[in-house]
Amino acid sequence: MRLIAVGDNVTDCYVDAGVYFPGGNAVNVAVNCKKNGAERVEYIGIFGDDENAQWIRACLAEEGVGFSRSRRVYAPSAKPRVYLKDGDRVFGPGPRESCQHLFAIRIVPEDVALIQQFDVCHTSCYSNIEYELPALAAACKVSFDFSDKRGPEYLKRVCPYLTYAFFSGADLELEACRELLTEACRLGTKIAGVTRGKDGALFYDGTNFYSQGIKPANAVDTMGAGDSFIAGFLTRYEDTGKMEEALDYAAERAALTCGVRGGFGHPHPMEGQN
């Protein structure tokens, strides 16, 4: 399985601990796919011009994720503030005017030529790239993380271009989850899933529903667990085509991520951070 992620990169700033970690949905999924044994993984994103961006690039290189088509702009990296409460992450606002807030990627022919070399392109609602979904879908299969963005007009805009759709729905009852997944597939998505916190996950392939429970975890931090679930599912499903096996593996990978600080480790001191 070969995956390219297009979209966000941030440094999650753990204020209480005085450290930051590389992160962002696209970065986390890319790194975790590589950890899961994906044959090749690349990332296209917009890097700032500060120390934080240098650290993200260094961590990607160490994890074996390429980023040769990424952009660099004169703006600081996004620095969401994170507080831990009983192992759960609680976000606080970071400084505005970051590269993540100010810029969006325009897909050019050179990007398409690269993306066509991959089996799946993953992106998300955090990546400001909805307008490029037709180009991405023409190049390869598209995976999209909606998080909790579930409005009907947004679904109509995004779902027709997707092979894989992932939603966060810990606040939804089971029947509401079923309706959401059914609608996503009706609009054109091939496989849709919703993670439900302690209630596990529910997936739908247009014909059948599949349930997956959570795995035991030595939880110290839930940061990146959902991204790890996505990476686990994509890696295993693309390799085997077996839904139950992919969901079981995804739950296992999410549980392991809960035992790691940050999305995938790599802490860096926060000295001099605003």
C-alpha positions as YAML, in Angstrom:
chain: A
units: angstrom
residues:
- id: 1
  name: MET
  ca: [0.00, 0.00, 0.00]
- id: 2
  name: ARG
  ca: [1.28, 3.45, -0.95]
- id: 3
  name: LEU
  ca: [-0.22, 6.56, 0.63]
- id: 4
  name: ILE
  ca: [0.23, 10.27, 0.10]
- id: 5
  name: ALA
  ca: [-1.24, 12.74, 2.61]
- id: 6
  name: VAL
  ca: [-2.07, 16.30, 1.55]
- id: 7
  name: GLY
  ca: [-2.89, 18.92, 4.13]
- id: 8
  name: ASP
  ca: [-2.22, 20.19, 7.61]
- id: 9
  name: ASN
  ca: [0.85, 20.18, 9.80]
- id: 10
  name: VAL
  ca: [1.02, 21.73, 13.26]
- id: 11
  name: THR
  ca: [3.01, 21.58, 16.45]
- id: 12
  name: ASP
  ca: [0.83, 20.60, 19.39]
- id: 13
  name: CYS
  ca: [2.10, 22.66, 22.33]
- id: 14
  name: TYR
  ca: [1.67, 20.88, 25.67]
- id: 15
  name: VAL
  ca: [1.69, 23.90, 27.91]
- id: 16
  name: ASP
  ca: [1.88, 22.08, 31.25]
- id: 17
  name: ALA
  ca: [4.83, 19.94, 30.16]
- id: 18
  name: GLY
  ca: [6.67, 22.73, 28.30]
- id: 19
  name: VAL
  ca: [7.09, 20.66, 25.11]
- id: 20
  name: TYR
  ca: [5.60, 20.53, 21.63]
- id: 21
  name: PHE
  ca: [5.03, 17.59, 19.31]
- id: 22
  name: PRO
  ca: [4.72, 17.34, 15.52]
- id: 23
  name: GLY
  ca: [1.14, 16.73, 14.47]
- id: 24
  name: GLY
  ca: [-1.80, 17.57, 12.28]
- id: 25
  name: ASN
  ca: [-4.22, 15.05, 10.79]
- id: 26
  name: ALA
  ca: [-2.40, 14.63, 7.47]
- id: 27
  name: VAL
  ca: [1.01, 14.31, 9.12]
- id: 28
  name: ASN
  ca: [-0.24, 11.86, 11.76]
- id: 29
  name: VAL
  ca: [-1.94, 9.61, 9.21]
- id: 30
  name: ALA
  ca: [1.14, 9.64, 6.98]
- id: 31
  name: VAL
  ca: [3.55, 8.74, 9.77]
- id: 32
  name: ASN
  ca: [1.30, 6.03, 11.15]
- id: 33
  name: CYS
  ca: [0.82, 4.44, 7.74]
- id: 34
  name: LYS
  ca: [4.60, 4.22, 7.45]
- id: 35
  name: LYS
  ca: [4.81, 2.69, 10.94]
- id: 36
  name: ASN
  ca: [2.19, 0.16, 9.84]
- id: 37
  name: GLY
  ca: [4.42, -1.03, 7.03]
- id: 38
  name: ALA
  ca: [3.15, 0.96, 4.06]
- id: 39
  name: GLU
  ca: [5.48, 0.52, 1.11]
- id: 40
  name: ARG
  ca: [5.84, 4.24, 0.42]
- id: 41
  name: VAL
  ca: [4.47, 7.35, 2.13]
- id: 42
  name: GLU
  ca: [4.70, 11.03, 1.11]
- id: 43
  name: TYR
  ca: [3.32, 14.27, 2.50]
- id: 44
  name: ILE
  ca: [2.43, 17.52, 0.73]
- id: 45
  name: GLY
  ca: [1.75, 20.46, 2.99]
- id: 46
  name: ILE
  ca: [2.63, 24.07, 3.74]
- id: 47
  name: PHE
  ca: [5.49, 24.61, 6.17]
- id: 48
  name: GLY
  ca: [6.19, 27.81, 8.03]
- id: 49
  name: ASP
  ca: [9.63, 29.39, 8.28]
- id: 50
  name: ASP
  ca: [10.26, 28.82, 12.00]
- id: 51
  name: GLU
  ca: [11.96, 26.29, 14.24]
- id: 52
  name: ASN
  ca: [8.70, 24.37, 14.65]
- id: 53
  name: ALA
  ca: [8.50, 23.70, 10.91]
- id: 54
  name: GLN
  ca: [12.12, 22.55, 10.90]
- id: 55
  name: TRP
  ca: [11.26, 20.08, 13.66]
- id: 56
  name: ILE
  ca: [8.24, 18.69, 11.80]
- id: 57
  name: ARG
  ca: [10.38, 18.12, 8.70]
- id: 58
  name: ALA
  ca: [13.13, 16.47, 10.76]
- id: 59
  name: CYS
  ca: [10.59, 14.13, 12.36]
- id: 60
  name: LEU
  ca: [9.04, 13.22, 9.00]
- id: 61
  name: ALA
  ca: [12.49, 12.42, 7.63]
- id: 62
  name: GLU
  ca: [13.28, 10.26, 10.66]
- id: 63
  name: GLU
  ca: [9.99, 8.39, 10.22]
- id: 64
  name: GLY
  ca: [10.66, 7.73, 6.54]
- id: 65
  name: VAL
  ca: [7.99, 10.06, 5.13]
- id: 66
  name: GLY
  ca: [9.00, 12.15, 2.09]
- id: 67
  name: PHE
  ca: [7.87, 15.76, 1.62]
- id: 68
  name: SER
  ca: [9.64, 16.95, -1.53]
- id: 69
  name: ARG
  ca: [6.53, 18.63, -3.01]
- id: 70
  name: SER
  ca: [5.66, 20.56, 0.16]
- id: 71
  name: ARG
  ca: [5.67, 24.36, 0.16]
- id: 72
  name: ARG
  ca: [7.40, 26.81, 2.50]
- id: 73
  name: VAL
  ca: [6.00, 30.25, 3.31]
- id: 74
  name: TYR
  ca: [7.02, 33.24, 5.41]
- id: 75
  name: ALA
  ca: [4.67, 32.66, 8.33]
- id: 76
  name: PRO
  ca: [4.83, 30.84, 11.67]
- id: 77
  name: SER
  ca: [3.68, 27.27, 12.11]
- id: 78
  name: ALA
  ca: [0.29, 26.58, 13.67]
- id: 79
  name: LYS
  ca: [0.75, 26.06, 17.43]
- id: 80
  name: PRO
  ca: [-2.47, 24.84, 19.06]
- id: 81
  name: ARG
  ca: [-2.18, 24.72, 22.83]
- id: 82
  name: VAL
  ca: [-2.92, 21.42, 24.50]
- id: 83
  name: TYR
  ca: [-3.77, 20.64, 28.10]
- id: 84
  name: LEU
  ca: [-4.21, 17.12, 29.43]
- id: 85
  name: LYS
  ca: [-7.08, 16.32, 31.76]
- id: 86
  name: ASP
  ca: [-7.24, 12.68, 32.94]
- id: 87
  name: GLY
  ca: [-5.41, 11.58, 29.79]
- id: 88
  name: ASP
  ca: [-7.80, 13.40, 27.44]
- id: 89
  name: ARG
  ca: [-6.56, 16.27, 25.33]
- id: 90
  name: VAL
  ca: [-8.18, 19.67, 25.77]
- id: 91
  name: PHE
  ca: [-7.33, 22.27, 23.13]
- id: 92
  name: GLY
  ca: [-6.81, 25.95, 23.73]
- id: 93
  name: PRO
  ca: [-6.40, 28.57, 20.99]
- id: 94
  name: GLY
  ca: [-2.92, 29.10, 19.60]
- id: 95
  name: PRO
  ca: [-1.56, 32.23, 17.93]
- id: 96
  name: ARG
  ca: [-3.43, 33.28, 14.77]
- id: 97
  name: GLU
  ca: [-1.83, 34.35, 11.48]
- id: 98
  name: SER
  ca: [-0.07, 30.98, 11.10]
- id: 99
  name: CYS
  ca: [0.72, 29.33, 7.78]
- id: 100
  name: GLN
  ca: [-2.19, 26.95, 8.43]
- id: 101
  name: HIS
  ca: [-4.62, 29.86, 8.78]
- id: 102
  name: LEU
  ca: [-3.30, 32.03, 5.95]
- id: 103
  name: PHE
  ca: [-2.53, 29.63, 3.10]
- id: 104
  name: ALA
  ca: [-4.09, 26.77, 1.17]
- id: 105
  name: ILE
  ca: [-2.49, 24.40, -1.32]
- id: 106
  name: ARG
  ca: [-3.18, 24.71, -5.04]
- id: 107
  name: ILE
  ca: [-2.70, 21.37, -6.78]
- id: 108
  name: VAL
  ca: [-0.54, 21.78, -9.90]
- id: 109
  name: PRO
  ca: [0.37, 19.25, -12.62]
- id: 110
  name: GLU
  ca: [3.62, 18.34, -10.86]
- id: 111
  name: ASP
  ca: [1.62, 17.42, -7.75]
- id: 112
  name: VAL
  ca: [-0.79, 15.32, -9.81]
- id: 113
  name: ALA
  ca: [2.11, 13.44, -11.38]
- id: 114
  name: LEU
  ca: [3.31, 12.52, -7.89]
- id: 115
  name: ILE
  ca: [-0.13, 11.72, -6.47]
- id: 116
  name: GLN
  ca: [-0.82, 9.31, -9.34]
- id: 117
  name: GLN
  ca: [2.00, 7.10, -8.06]
- id: 118
  name: PHE
  ca: [0.01, 6.30, -4.90]
- id: 119
  name: ASP
  ca: [-2.94, 4.07, -4.07]
- id: 120
  name: VAL
  ca: [-4.64, 6.49, -1.66]
- id: 121
  name: CYS
  ca: [-4.49, 10.23, -1.03]
- id: 122
  name: HIS
  ca: [-5.56, 11.21, 2.49]
- id: 123
  name: THR
  ca: [-6.72, 14.68, 3.47]
- id: 124
  name: SER
  ca: [-9.21, 16.26, 5.86]
- id: 125
  name: CYS
  ca: [-11.53, 19.10, 6.79]
- id: 126
  name: TYR
  ca: [-8.52, 20.77, 8.49]
- id: 127
  name: SER
  ca: [-6.62, 21.09, 5.21]
- id: 128
  name: ASN
  ca: [-8.61, 23.77, 3.32]
- id: 129
  name: ILE
  ca: [-8.50, 21.67, 0.17]
- id: 130
  name: GLU
  ca: [-12.13, 20.84, -0.59]
- id: 131
  name: TYR
  ca: [-11.92, 22.78, -3.87]
- id: 132
  name: GLU
  ca: [-9.15, 20.43, -5.07]
- id: 133
  name: LEU
  ca: [-11.02, 17.18, -4.38]
- id: 134
  name: PRO
  ca: [-11.99, 16.67, -8.06]
- id: 135
  name: ALA
  ca: [-8.32, 16.81, -9.05]
- id: 136
  name: LEU
  ca: [-7.30, 14.46, -6.24]
- id: 137
  name: ALA
  ca: [-10.07, 11.97, -7.05]
- id: 138
  name: ALA
  ca: [-9.02, 11.93, -10.69]
- id: 139
  name: ALA
  ca: [-5.48, 10.99, -9.63]
- id: 140
  name: CYS
  ca: [-6.16, 8.20, -7.10]
- id: 141
  name: LYS
  ca: [-8.55, 7.03, -4.37]
- id: 142
  name: VAL
  ca: [-9.27, 9.74, -1.77]
- id: 143
  name: SER
  ca: [-9.59, 9.30, 1.99]
- id: 144
  name: PHE
  ca: [-11.11, 12.18, 3.98]
- id: 145
  name: ASP
  ca: [-11.42, 12.86, 7.70]
- id: 146
  name: PHE
  ca: [-14.51, 14.96, 8.44]
- id: 147
  name: SER
  ca: [-13.90, 15.05, 12.21]
- id: 148
  name: ASP
  ca: [-17.29, 16.27, 13.54]
- id: 149
  name: LYS
  ca: [-18.13, 18.33, 10.44]
- id: 150
  name: ARG
  ca: [-21.34, 16.67, 9.33]
- id: 151
  name: GLY
  ca: [-23.61, 19.35, 7.85]
- id: 152
  name: PRO
  ca: [-25.70, 18.24, 4.84]
- id: 153
  name: GLU
  ca: [-24.27, 20.82, 2.44]
- id: 154
  name: TYR
  ca: [-20.70, 19.89, 3.39]
- id: 155
  name: LEU
  ca: [-21.46, 16.20, 2.82]
- id: 156
  name: LYS
  ca: [-22.88, 17.02, -0.62]
- id: 157
  name: ARG
  ca: [-19.74, 18.98, -1.47]
- id: 158
  name: VAL
  ca: [-17.21, 16.37, -0.35]
- id: 159
  name: CYS
  ca: [-18.65, 12.84, -0.43]
- id: 160
  name: PRO
  ca: [-18.97, 12.41, -4.22]
- id: 161
  name: TYR
  ca: [-15.18, 12.38, -4.56]
- id: 162
  name: LEU
  ca: [-14.32, 9.93, -1.80]
- id: 163
  name: THR
  ca: [-13.45, 6.28, -1.54]
- id: 164
  name: TYR
  ca: [-13.07, 6.46, 2.25]
- id: 165
  name: ALA
  ca: [-14.86, 8.83, 4.66]
- id: 166
  name: PHE
  ca: [-14.11, 9.00, 8.39]
- id: 167
  name: PHE
  ca: [-16.26, 10.82, 10.94]
- id: 168
  name: SER
  ca: [-16.01, 11.49, 14.68]
- id: 169
  name: GLY
  ca: [-19.32, 10.75, 16.37]
- id: 170
  name: ALA
  ca: [-18.93, 10.13, 20.09]
- id: 171
  name: ASP
  ca: [-21.88, 12.49, 20.55]
- id: 172
  name: LEU
  ca: [-24.18, 10.55, 18.21]
- id: 173
  name: GLU
  ca: [-26.64, 7.77, 18.98]
- id: 174
  name: LEU
  ca: [-26.25, 4.55, 17.00]
- id: 175
  name: GLU
  ca: [-29.18, 5.26, 14.69]
- id: 176
  name: ALA
  ca: [-27.81, 8.72, 13.88]
- id: 177
  name: CYS
  ca: [-24.48, 7.10, 12.98]
- id: 178
  name: ARG
  ca: [-26.24, 4.69, 10.66]
- id: 179
  name: GLU
  ca: [-28.07, 7.55, 8.96]
- id: 180
  name: LEU
  ca: [-24.86, 9.54, 8.55]
- id: 181
  name: LEU
  ca: [-22.96, 6.66, 6.96]
- id: 182
  name: THR
  ca: [-25.86, 5.74, 4.72]
- id: 183
  name: GLU
  ca: [-26.07, 9.32, 3.46]
- id: 184
  name: ALA
  ca: [-22.32, 9.53, 2.83]
- id: 185
  name: CYS
  ca: [-22.44, 6.40, 0.70]
- id: 186
  name: ARG
  ca: [-25.62, 7.52, -1.07]
- id: 187
  name: LEU
  ca: [-23.72, 10.64, -2.13]
- id: 188
  name: GLY
  ca: [-20.93, 8.60, -3.69]
- id: 189
  name: THR
  ca: [-18.48, 7.53, -0.97]
- id: 190
  name: LYS
  ca: [-17.53, 3.85, -1.20]
- id: 191
  name: ILE
  ca: [-16.75, 3.14, 2.49]
- id: 192
  name: ALA
  ca: [-17.72, 5.37, 5.42]
- id: 193
  name: GLY
  ca: [-16.99, 4.98, 9.11]
- id: 194
  name: VAL
  ca: [-17.62, 6.80, 12.36]
- id: 195
  name: THR
  ca: [-15.54, 6.45, 15.51]
- id: 196
  name: ARG
  ca: [-17.63, 6.65, 18.69]
- id: 197
  name: GLY
  ca: [-15.17, 6.96, 21.56]
- id: 198
  name: LYS
  ca: [-15.72, 4.25, 24.19]
- id: 199
  name: ASP
  ca: [-18.44, 2.74, 21.98]
- id: 200
  name: GLY
  ca: [-15.95, 1.76, 19.30]
- id: 201
  name: ALA
  ca: [-16.60, 2.30, 15.60]
- id: 202
  name: LEU
  ca: [-19.31, 1.68, 13.01]
- id: 203
  name: PHE
  ca: [-18.53, 1.28, 9.29]
- id: 204
  name: TYR
  ca: [-20.68, 0.89, 6.17]
- id: 205
  name: ASP
  ca: [-19.70, -0.23, 2.68]
- id: 206
  name: GLY
  ca: [-22.96, 0.62, 0.92]
- id: 207
  name: THR
  ca: [-24.39, -2.82, 1.67]
- id: 208
  name: ASN
  ca: [-23.43, -3.96, 5.17]
- id: 209
  name: PHE
  ca: [-22.70, -2.35, 8.53]
- id: 210
  name: TYR
  ca: [-19.70, -3.44, 10.60]
- id: 211
  name: SER
  ca: [-19.12, -2.79, 14.31]
- id: 212
  name: GLN
  ca: [-15.75, -2.66, 16.04]
- id: 213
  name: GLY
  ca: [-15.13, -2.42, 19.78]
- id: 214
  name: ILE
  ca: [-12.25, -0.62, 21.44]
- id: 215
  name: LYS
  ca: [-9.05, -2.37, 22.52]
- id: 216
  name: PRO
  ca: [-7.52, -2.19, 26.02]
- id: 217
  name: ALA
  ca: [-5.04, 0.68, 26.25]
- id: 218
  name: ASN
  ca: [-2.51, 1.96, 28.75]
- id: 219
  name: ALA
  ca: [-3.71, 5.47, 28.03]
- id: 220
  name: VAL
  ca: [-1.50, 8.44, 28.81]
- id: 221
  name: ASP
  ca: [-2.68, 10.70, 25.96]
- id: 222
  name: THR
  ca: [-5.45, 10.31, 23.39]
- id: 223
  name: MET
  ca: [-3.83, 12.73, 20.92]
- id: 224
  name: GLY
  ca: [-3.72, 11.20, 17.45]
- id: 225
  name: ALA
  ca: [-5.68, 8.04, 18.33]
- id: 226
  name: GLY
  ca: [-8.31, 8.77, 15.68]
- id: 227
  name: ASP
  ca: [-5.62, 9.47, 13.08]
- id: 228
  name: SER
  ca: [-3.92, 6.21, 14.03]
- id: 229
  name: PHE
  ca: [-7.24, 4.39, 13.60]
- id: 230
  name: ILE
  ca: [-7.57, 5.85, 10.10]
- id: 231
  name: ALA
  ca: [-4.01, 4.88, 9.20]
- id: 232
  name: GLY
  ca: [-4.49, 1.37, 10.55]
- id: 233
  name: PHE
  ca: [-7.70, 0.87, 8.60]
- id: 234
  name: LEU
  ca: [-6.31, 2.23, 5.33]
- id: 235
  name: THR
  ca: [-3.10, 0.22, 5.55]
- id: 236
  name: ARG
  ca: [-4.76, -3.10, 6.31]
- id: 237
  name: TYR
  ca: [-7.84, -2.68, 4.10]
- id: 238
  name: GLU
  ca: [-5.83, -1.62, 1.08]
- id: 239
  name: ASP
  ca: [-3.58, -4.65, 1.54]
- id: 240
  name: THR
  ca: [-6.29, -7.25, 2.23]
- id: 241
  name: GLY
  ca: [-9.72, -5.92, 1.27]
- id: 242
  name: LYS
  ca: [-11.07, -7.51, 4.46]
- id: 243
  name: MET
  ca: [-13.26, -5.16, 6.48]
- id: 244
  name: GLU
  ca: [-13.30, -7.00, 9.82]
- id: 245
  name: GLU
  ca: [-9.56, -7.54, 9.79]
- id: 246
  name: ALA
  ca: [-8.90, -3.89, 8.91]
- id: 247
  name: LEU
  ca: [-11.18, -2.62, 11.69]
- id: 248
  name: ASP
  ca: [-9.62, -4.89, 14.29]
- id: 249
  name: TYR
  ca: [-6.14, -3.74, 13.29]
- id: 250
  name: ALA
  ca: [-7.24, -0.08, 13.31]
- id: 251
  name: ALA
  ca: [-8.56, -0.41, 16.87]
- id: 252
  name: GLU
  ca: [-5.32, -2.05, 17.95]
- id: 253
  name: ARG
  ca: [-3.21, 0.75, 16.46]
- id: 254
  name: ALA
  ca: [-5.40, 3.44, 18.06]
- id: 255
  name: ALA
  ca: [-4.98, 1.79, 21.47]
- id: 256
  name: LEU
  ca: [-1.20, 1.73, 21.08]
- id: 257
  name: THR
  ca: [-1.16, 5.43, 20.17]
- id: 258
  name: CYS
  ca: [-2.96, 6.24, 23.43]
- id: 259
  name: GLY
  ca: [0.19, 5.06, 25.23]
- id: 260
  name: VAL
  ca: [2.37, 7.67, 23.50]
- id: 261
  name: ARG
  ca: [2.58, 11.39, 24.27]
- id: 262
  name: GLY
  ca: [1.70, 13.51, 21.25]
- id: 263
  name: GLY
  ca: [0.43, 12.20, 17.94]
- id: 264
  name: PHE
  ca: [3.48, 9.96, 17.44]
- id: 265
  name: GLY
  ca: [6.09, 11.12, 19.93]
- id: 266
  name: HIS
  ca: [9.10, 13.34, 19.16]
- id: 267
  name: PRO
  ca: [8.81, 15.96, 21.96]
- id: 268
  name: HIS
  ca: [10.70, 19.24, 21.61]
- id: 269
  name: PRO
  ca: [11.25, 21.88, 24.34]
- id: 270
  name: MET
  ca: [8.97, 24.91, 24.05]
- id: 271
  name: GLU
  ca: [11.57, 27.54, 25.01]
- id: 272
  name: GLY
  ca: [10.84, 30.84, 23.28]
- id: 273
  name: GLN
  ca: [7.38, 29.76, 22.00]
- id: 274
  name: ASN
  ca: [4.67, 32.42, 21.94]
...
